[in-house]
Amino acid sequence: MEPNSGRLPGLEATGPQMEPRATSSAAAPLRRQFRVLVGVTGSVAALKLPLLVSKLLDIPDLEVAVVTTERAKHFYSPRDVPVTLYSDADEWEMWKRRSDPVLHIDLRRWADLMLVAPLDANTLGKVASGICDNLLTCVIRAWDRSKPLLFCPAMNTAMWEHPITEQQVGQLKDFGYIEIPCVAKKLVCGDQGLGAMAEVGTIVGKVKEVLSQRQLPAELNPGFLSPASL
């Protein structure tokens, strides 16, 4: 789904709306939908984006949107991703004057949880160093650290074993971000070892675990607006 130029689109296509249900004659607190922003970077593991989004949408009451780097686009077709995709051009197309949306800020406000899967070596280094030179890294730099950010490293084994990688992963964890560790397997490049992104089932299970700890009545968390309302 392509975003509309000039405004943030709604996410109606991402899943069914939760219908309010009263459990008694007294008004019961209602849970709003949770909103997950998936960041995808230029690792070959980005091939799994359509499957990952599909499995996330199987979680009840979950809305999903995707922020992609330009290099990640090489590995998947937008036609296979049934939610709104945002990329660098969208930020600049939406902002023409002072009253226009600042996309990386609006996405940061919209999302309850951010999941970066895969997080390649290049973007890992940028985030650890505070560099924000594209839409995805701007969202991460502006992220509200009271909300969870999960990241799934994915890179060649030799890159994973480089001493700087451990330092950079440690820096992200010091920021309060949650690592979903990579796994050992035969990589697409033919190497065998650590560096492959965690399995989709593992990632989705961790998202469920984190969200289960953040169930809030809608009236206690009123600050989240749908993109269409911004």
Secondary structure, DSSP 8 states (H G I E B T S, - for coil): ----TTS----GGGS-------SSSS----B--EEEEEEE-SSGGGGGHHHHHHHHHTSTTEEEEEEE-TGGGGGS-GGG--S-EE-HHHHHHH-SSTTS--HHHHHHHH-SEEEEEEE-HHHHHHHHHT---SHHHHHHHT--TTS-EEEEE---HHHHTSHHHHHHHHHHHHTT-EE---EEEE-TTS-EEEEE---HHHHHHHHHHHHHT---BGGG-TT---GGG-
